[in-house]
Amino acid sequence: MIRRLFALLSALLLILLLAVLGVGGFLLWLWLDQPATSGAAAGAGMEKPVEVLRDARGIPHIFAAGERDAYRALGYVHAQDRLWQMEMTRRAGAGRLAELVGTRLGDWALRLDRSMRTLGLHRAAEQMEATLSPEAKAAFTAYAEGVNAYLKTRREPLPIEFQLLHHEPEPWRVADSLVWAKLMALQLSGNYREEGVRARLLQTLSPQQVEDLFPADPPGSPVTLAAAFTGEELTRALALLPELGFDTASNEWVLDGSRTTTGKPILANDPHLGLEAPILWYLARIVTPGFTVAGATVPGVPLHILGHNGRVAWGFTTTHSDTQDLFIEKIDPADPTRYLVPGGSRPFASRTEAIRIAGAAEERLTVRETRHGPVVSTLLDGAGGAPPDHVMALAFPGLAGDDSSAEALYRLNHAADAAAVREALRLHVAPQQNVVYADTAGTVGFLAPARVPIRRSGDGRVPVPGWTGEHDWTGFIPFDELPQAVNPPSGQFVNANNAVVGPGYRHHLAADWPDPSRARRIVEMLGTGSHSVEQVAAQQMDAVSLPARELLPALLELASTDGRAGEALALLKGWDGRMDRNRPEPLIFESWQRELVRVIFADELGEAFPSYWDLRPAAVLRALRPPAGTGGRGWCDDVTTPTRESCKDMVDGALAVALSRIQARQGPDMRSWRWGTEHRAALNHRLLGAIPLVKDLLDLSIETDGGFFTVNRGTTRIRDSAAPFAHVHGAGYRAVYDLADLDNSRFVIATGQSGNPFSRHWGTWFRPGGTGARCVWPATVARWRRQGRRC
């Protein structure tokens, strides 16, 4: 008996020891998996010696005698620090993720591959290569040479992700860099799903009710420059369409010298995208005898997406214009290989795509295209969700083979002044972006370049018949007629995805614009005074929610003050709308608003409600206080019950549910509730973050201020029942450019330069503090100054 017990204990200790050694060995492996960062450009095929110096935050400062060598060095250091990110991006764009990860973690990779193959993104990237000038082509080619030099000369093992998947990367090609532009064009132009949702709502609701659900901007909001399917069939078709577009938001503003303490322009920009670790952006600086550029790059791309070149600075936000249309195509009843067009029929353009899947048989996908674009309604199941005699095709300029957007960015990087910025952007095709820019001479400007369709009829809000020709695109808005201006009388341009033109603009850009609250708040903070670089940086961190200030009085007016509700209302009455992570009021208000959207609209919308469920303060306020002459439209009445409920019933019921839910998660002491406990920025490694024990070691997630409508953006997914207030989307890069001294410009990214979790540059811009890591912007930022050859 004792022997058996001893043997059992010995076995258990051995298992425990092996587990500890295994985990320890794994962690040691991660720690040792570091690139050599001294002499980083050695062996990269340079024409002349290149010096790459990394500062304390791991930012490479590349000093080269010529641009080709500089771009080779950038490719080399990108590969050193972010090779896995680069591999995932090019495989996503090429529709080749499933051959790497298979379906072991679900079929998400296979579904994305089908989407990318159907849209032909990598094919379009290969065609884009032909649009590059010799100078731009040389830059992309040199960059690829630098990446490949690293793959050939590296001494350290491949990043841990490659080893876990037993994968060896292929040589880098120019099209692998260009495909990122195609991915971003899709991500920043994904309005076609909104067309489908609106069409579905119109199947059961009146146009006036749909107007209530998507209220127009209130008067005085900032302006940057002043169906053939049945409801059931459409629902099935929409369920099959891929999620190609995501919530996008960004802030930018530029002040001319009359509005700054320096006497020269100051430009601020913070683009908002999905959050993860490492973040999308990578800071870098290039210096050659005739060219310098500094700011945000994307690993895999040789050009600076955002930044300054010593003479001009620029920033981007997404226009949210309608540059995508869904066309319902009717199949020729006499020949299923053809589709109807005005005056007859045409054959579908067809090709077969072979999708390799790790651990499974290859899948062959038949892709069809019409004169409007690729057929997207059969993406997920191969059989289609449209009726047997119809399909849906997506029209989008970003899929065009003659897309010269990469050339436009190359020329923007090299623009000598404000006029050259404008000329560079003539070549930009997709996605439509709001570009603010300034030069050291003092000119400030705004321009929204892209190919924006001109429709024969309709406004792009819903899918339209493709066989009649009545909704066809007849061309694109001429460049000189796109929204643009320089040196405004106000001394400023402000855009936070709000409307860029007013009702007097002669062309159609969009039927709806994102909520203008962030732009309103920026304008409010700027006022009419002058501002310093430090003040502008602080404004980027502003966490005041104007919708909270506007909706809350209506809620307080209706709500009962009994019991727990009275305690919550007492807190909210003294709240200024600031989304402070350490306070209970933001959590109470957002939870209340979440429930209000559900109880007010879910009964009327039925199965369409999940697609609509979001924080919609304007729609809630319109339901509680209907505009004169609308008759109220009865949104507060629950149509599924025999009784007639009032808005007060909805307000009280929603608050009770919200408070109950918070109490279940944070306990009964209301004053100890914290917004930050629920509102955490999700900064974790997409692959390694799924490994137990390792996940917690690598997690950079932090509690954050802000919310959906604040300048310091903190987007949430309230339809996610497990974590409705997790911060999933926000500013991964912030910059403030000082045109009086561009070396005094400020830069910060959300995580760190390295993609290796055990690198000291994994979480460069975070420090321990409070209940977790805390972003230290703007106290610690990159300020790059010329100090000879030292950084």
LINVEN-V306665 format. One line per field, one symbol per residue. psi: psi as a letter, one per 20 degrees, with the letter a starting at -180 (. if undefined). burial: + if it has 16 or more other ideal C-beta (glycine too) atoms within 10 Angstrom, else -. Layout:
BEGIN
psi = ???
burial = ???
END
This chain:
BEGIN
psi = ghgggghggggghgggghgghggghghhgghimpqoiplhjpjjkqhrpppoppahjjppoooqirhghghghghghghghkhgggghghhghilkhhigibkhkrjgggghggghhgilghghhhhhhiiprhgghhghggghhgghgghhiqhqrqqhghhhjlppqrqqrghhhhhhhgghhghjklihhhgggghghihiqqhhghhhhmqrqqqjqppgp.qhqrggghghghhipqnhqrpqqrqqqpprhijriiirqppqpnqpaqprprrhqppqppprhjpqqqbprppipiqpgqbqkihqqqqqrphkrnjpqppoppqohioijrqqrpjbrqqppqrppooqppjrqqpppppqqaihaqpiikghiihqirqhjqrpqppphijqhkokhghghghghjphahhhgghgihipgqrpqopqrqriiipqrppnqropqpqhrrjjhqqqpiihiijqpiaqpqgijqpqrqmqhijqpppljrpiqaiipirogqhqqqpjgggghghghhcjaqqrghggghhhjpkpohhghhhghhghhhqqkqchghgghhghhjpjjpmphjqhghggghgghghghghgihghhciighhhoromhghghhhhmqqpiijhjkhipoiiqiroqrhgggggghgggghggghhhjriohiiqpghhhnppnnqphghiipqghghhipjqqqqrrahjqgnpmprniiohhmijpoipaoipqqppoihniijqpqqrhdrhqjoijqijglgkqqqpcjaqppjpjhorpooqpmcjq.
burial = -----------------------------+--+++-+--++--+++---+++++--++++++++-+++++++++++++++++++++++++++++++++++++------+++++++++++++++++++++-++---++-+++++++++++++--+---+++++----+-+--+++++++++++++++++++++++++++++++--+---+++++++-+---+++++--++-+--+++++-+++-++-+++++++++++-++-+-+++++++++++++++++++++++++---++++++++++++++++++-++++++++++++++++++++++------+++---+--+----+-+-++----+-+-++++++++++++++---++++--+++++++++++--+++++++++++++--+-+++-++-++++++++++++++-++++++++++++-+----++++++++---+++--++-+--+++-+-+--+++++++++++---+--++++++++++++++++-++---++-+-+++-++++++++++--++-++--++-----+--++-++--+-+++++-+++++++++++++++++++++++--++-+++-++++++++++-+------+-++++------+-+-++++-++++++--+---+---+--+++++++++++++--++----+---+++++++++++++++++++++-----+++++++++++++++++-+--+++++++++++++++-++++++-----++++-++--++-+------+
END
